[in-house]
Structures are given as structure tokens and as C-alpha cells.
Amino acid sequence: MKTEQIALSPLAPGASLSLTVQRFGEAGARPRVYVQASLHADEIPGMIAAHHLRERLIKLEAEGKIKGEIILVPSANPIGLAQRVMGSHIGRFNFADGINFNRGYPYLVPKVAERIEGKLTSDAQANVRVIREALRAELDAWETNNPTEVMKKALLTLAIEADIVLDLHCDSEAVEHLYTHTGSAEEFAPLSALIRAQAYLLAEESGDDPFDEALSRPWGELAERFKDHPIPFGCHSTTLEFRGERDVSHELGQRDADALVAYMTLRGVIEGKAPAIPEALCQPTPLAASEPVPSPATGIVVFKAQVGDRVKAGDVIADIVDPHTGAVAQAKSPTDGVVFARIALRFVTQGARLAKVAGNTAKRTGKLLSA
């Protein structure tokens, strides 16, 4: 393992930050896999999974079994990791501007399309190289204006030329699930089965430019723009949601690391016998078919549905109890599907999102991700 530190912009004089990057295998080898944990810095399950993954990779590298290149950032957001308000850790949103750390990554397609115009050929792999060079050049040209943008640029620079990107997250309370580009559905189907995902959510554009889409979306759109030239998907990127915020244990971290190693073995990054893929617990569904469950009133939340429950439209997800009058309002599922996530709060205001149900029929448009 080779470890390096990437210096970031200081938040204030004397407040220096850096990203820790750990590399395995031979630099430049393919396939190249990029893994980062806790871009939302208060989502720790990915961080413990990265810890156990690192231990596995150190051993595999010593045995000469890493055939590709693996880049691991075990804690991807030092800015958010340091943010606390009266003892509470808030790592999802940037204190400086209130923006979600997993939103607002640059949309590189228009400028990259200009860079590659006239350079593509009938050689698919040569086209991949041309596009990667253009993506990197356009990213290098990004003039950042604040410490968070500097961090985002550093993370994208590490990942932009990877074949596979695994972004490790969690929800408030949740079962395993993942998000990816529609064009990567087949690529990550084995990984979905290996992590025992109960929701597998697909979109070509989910809105607000999250990290994974900054890497995968260009490939689908450039292939559409340049139909006369073969452009394979040069970067398959996914957001993996490892359950809920409190689901942190060595046992779960080891299980998640085992699944990641098995997937990388299947893809030839790690040498070894192809792992057996368990039967999938779910099939891919459109992210536009996942429905939020809003609270019909202000009050105490008493959940009736657990994460992982399969529900029908109209089933009660939670009671909302008025603490003064005792009146009970019922929050009901808007669709058939699986309750894959719910909030950790137990007192809410009217209209607040209580849970998310992965349905089968795409109904929503516009921005598809929660805040």
C-alpha cells in the first residue's frame, strides 16, 4: 500500500486539511477501481467498510493478487468530518453555504464534446482514451473558488479515469440499496446481489449533479452525441448505501468489505476464483419510481412499517400523534414497493419526508434525490 496526502485549501489561517489516499497494485494497471467512503462525513458505515477493505487489500497485495489498480480514500470529506454544532456531528451539508456535499459537481459534457470533436475513430478503446484525456483536461481547467470546491476537484481527479467507481454511503435508517446510471445496470447487478440490496435504483439524470453522475453520466451522453463512433461506457459509477447511520460494527464492515472484494475479483481487479453470486433480492427499478412518504401532520412519529417491508399503496407507514390533543394522522404509502429507507427523527412537521418506497412505475420527474 502506498499512502499519500493531498493538501486542500485551509478553512482558515492555520486550519490545514488534507485527503488521505491509499493505492494498491501497479499505477496505471487496468481495471482501475476507485473507492471512497463518507462523502457525507456523518455516514460512518462506509468508513468502517473501507477500514476492513483496506485490511483485506493489504493482505491481497502482499500475496501478489491485485492485478489492476485500486485507489481508496477511506474518509472523503475532512471538511464535514470536523463540523459539529453543540456536540452533534453534521457532515451532510457544508456549514459555509448549506449545500449538500454530494451535490453540485461539474457537468463536463458540453466542453468535453468540444474537445473530442474530430478526434474519435472506429476504435472503441482509442475513443475511451481520447474521452478520458478530455475529461481530465476539462476537470483540470475548473477554477475552484472555495475549500469545498477544491475538495470536490481533488476527489473527481482521483476518480475521473477509473473503470469502476464505488461511492460508499448510508441513509438514516435503511436496508442495503444502491443508485447508478441506467447504462450501468448490468455492470452492478452482481454487486447488488453481493451486498444483499433490497432496492436497486436507476436514473440517467437524478438532478443536482451528485458525485457518481459526474463520472458516469458523460459516457452515456457522449455516446448519444457521437452515434457514428463506438463509445463504450468508460466509467461505471455507483452510490452504495450500507444501511443506516447507526449500523456500525466490525461484523457489518467485514461483510461489506467481503462483498466489495468479491465484486472486484469477479471483475478481474483481484486475482482469484470467480465468487458465487447469490440470488438477487431485488431487480433494478427506476429512481423515478421511488416515492417519498410525506407527513400529513406535525407530531410524534410512530412507525408502523419497518425498513425492508414490502407495502401496497395505501398501507400505513407511520402514525403521527398530536401530543396535545391525541389526534392521530396516518402517513400512507403512495405506491406498491419496498420501504428502503426512513428518517431517524421521531418528531416532525407537516410535509416532512418520513420514508422512501421503491416502486416499479416511474411517476416522478425533475430532481429525484432527497436533499
C-alpha positions, -999 to 999 in steps of 0.1 A, spaced: 0 0 0 12 34 -9 -2 63 11 -2 99 0 -17 132 14 -34 157 -9 -33 191 6 -66 210 5 -74 247 9 -73 257 46 -106 267 61 -88 295 80 -52 305 87 -36 275 104 -65 252 98 -50 229 72 -68 199 57 -58 170 35 -72 139 19 -56 106 27 -52 84 -4 -42 47 -3 -31 29 -35 -29 -8 -42 -15 -26 -72 5 -11 -101 -2 25 -110 -19 27 -144 -29 -10 -144 -64 -19 -156 -91 -23 -145 -88 7 -122 -112 9 -93 -118 40 -72 -134 36 -38 -143 64 -14 -162 65 19 -182 90 38 -185 119 14 -213 127 37 -190 128 67 -216 117 93 -223 85 74 -199 61 91 -209 26 78 -189 32 46 -159 43 66 -158 11 87 -163 -9 55 -133 10 40 -113 1 71 -119 -36 66 -114 -33 29 -80 -18 34 -70 -46 57 -81 -71 31 -63 -53 3 -30 -50 22 -30 -88 25 -40 -94 -11 -13 -71 -23 13 -89 -2 2 -121 -19 5 -106 -54 -32 -109 -61 -40 -73 -71 -39 -73 -109 -55 -39 -115 -51 -7 -96 -73 2 -66 -74 37 -52 -90 40 -17 -100 73 0 -111 60 34 -126 93 46 -135 115 17 -147 147 34 -123 162 61 -143 194 60 -176 177 70 -157 154 94 -148 185 115 -182 201 116 -201 200 149 -229 220 165 -231 217 203 -218 182 201 -239 170 172 -219 160 141 -233 175 109 -214 161 79 -241 161 51 -242 199 45 -215 224 42 -217 250 70 -203 276 47 -233 276 23 -257 249 34 -251 229 2 -251 191 3 -215 178 0 -228 153 -26 -243 178 -49 -230 204 -74 -203 185 -91 -193 200 -125 -212 189 -156 -184 184 -181 -202 171 -212 -205 203 -233 -169 213 -231 -156 177 -234 -177 173 -265 -159 203 -280 -125 188 -271 -132 155 -287 -149 168 -319 -130 153 -349 -108 131 -327 -129 100 -325 -124 69 -347 -138 35 -353 -116 21 -325 -137 19 -293 -108 17 -269 -90 45 -286 -121 66 -282 -122 58 -245 -86 71 -241 -95 103 -260 -125 109 -238 -107 103 -206 -80 127 -216 -106 153 -225 -124 148 -192 -92 151 -172 -82 183 -192 -116 199 -186 -115 190 -149 -80 205 -147 -94 237 -162 -120 240 -134 -112 272 -115 -123 265 -79 -135 293 -56 -136 278 -21 -123 249 0 -152 226 -8 -148 230 -45 -111 223 -41 -120 191 -23 -146 181 -49 -120 187 -76 -94 166 -58 -119 137 -54 -130 139 -91 -94 140 -102 -87 107 -84 -118 90 -99 -122 106 -133 -102 79 -152 -113 49 -133 -132 20 -149 -153 15 -118 -162 39 -90 -177 28 -57 -190 57 -35 -199 43 0 -228 60 18 -257 51 41 -291 66 49 -307 75 82 -324 41 88 -323 18 58 -317 -16 42 -289 -20 17 -296 -3 -16 -277 14 -45 -280 41 -71 -264 40 -105 -268 51 -141 -293 32 -163 -263 23 -185 -246 5 -156 -275 -17 -146 -259 -49 -159 -224 -40 -146 -235 -36 -110 -261 -64 -109 -237 -88 -93 -227 -62 -67 -263 -56 -59 -267 -93 -52 -235 -94 -32 -244 -66 -8 -279 -81 -5 -295 -49 -18 -333 -46 -14 -336 -16 -38 -316 -10 -70 -324 24 -84 -316 36 -119 -315 70 -135 -297 88 -163 -300 121 -145 -312 124 -109 -308 161 -105 -283 184 -87 -252 167 -101 -241 142 -74 -205 128 -74 -213 94 -91 -232 110 -120 -203 135 -127 -183 104 -135 -208 81 -153 -233 105 -170 -208 118 -196 -203 84 -211 -240 79 -219 -244 114 -232 -213 114 -253 -223 81 -269 -256 97 -278 -240 128 -292 -214 109 -313 -235 80 -326 -212 74 -356 -184 63 -333 -183 34 -309 -181 48 -273 -184 21 -246 -192 31 -210 -158 41 -198 -167 46 -161 -193 27 -142 -201 46 -110 -224 37 -82 -235 50 -48 -237 22 -24 -259 27 7 -248 5 35 -279 5 57 -284 32 84 -263 57 103 -262 36 135 -253 3 117 -217 4 125 -199 -28 136 -169 -49 127 -192 -77 116 -211 -55 92 -179 -37 80 -163 -71 73 -194 -83 54 -194 -52 32 -157 -54 26 -161 -91 16 -188 -81 -9 -165 -55 -24 -136 -79 -27 -158 -105 -43 -170 -80 -69 -135 -68 -77 -124 -104 -80 -153 -110 -104 -142 -80 -125 -105 -92 -126 -91 -65 -105 -82 -91 -79 -69 -125 -88 -89 -154 -76 -117 -178 -84 -148 -161 -95 -171 -159 -65 -206 -174 -64 -232 -147 -68 -262 -152 -46 -297 -148 -59 -306 -111 -61 -331 -98 -35 -344 -72 -60 -344 -62 -96 -334 -28 -109 -362 -2 -109 -363 35 -120 -353 60 -94 -383 80 -107 -405 52 -94 -392 57 -58 -417 77 -38 -412 98 -7 -438 94 21 -447 129 35 -460 135 69 -497 146 69 -493 165 102 -470 178 128 -463 154 157 -447 123 171 -437 97 146 -446 61 154 -436 39 125 -458 10 116 -436 -1 87 -400 -13 91 -372 -8 66 -373 -38 42 -411 -42 45 -430 -47 13 -461 -25 12 -491 -17 -10 -503 17 -20 -524 30 9 -507 9 36 -499 29 68 -462 37 71 -465 57 103 -489 73 128 -484 110 135 -496 117 170 -505 152 182 -490 154 217 -516 179 229 -549 165 215 -541 129 209 -553 131 173 -536 106 151 -529 112 114 -517 83 92 -489 86 66 -496 61 39 -475 46 11 -482 63 -23 -472 32 -42 -466 -6 -41 -429 -14 -33 -403 -18 -6 -396 6 23 -359 10 17 -352 40 40 -368 61 67 -358 90 89 -342 88 123 -362 117 138 -393 109 158 -409 143 158 -417 160 125 -435 189 110 -462 186 84 -448 178 49 -415 163 62 -403 132 44 -407 102 66 -396 73 44 -389 63 8 -406 34 -10 -390 19 -41 -419 13 -66 -419 -1 -101 -437 26 -122 -419 58 -129 -441 87 -119 -417 115 -107 -399 140 -128 -373 167 -120 -350 163 -91 -352 127 -79 -328 127 -49 -336 138 -14 -319 169 0 
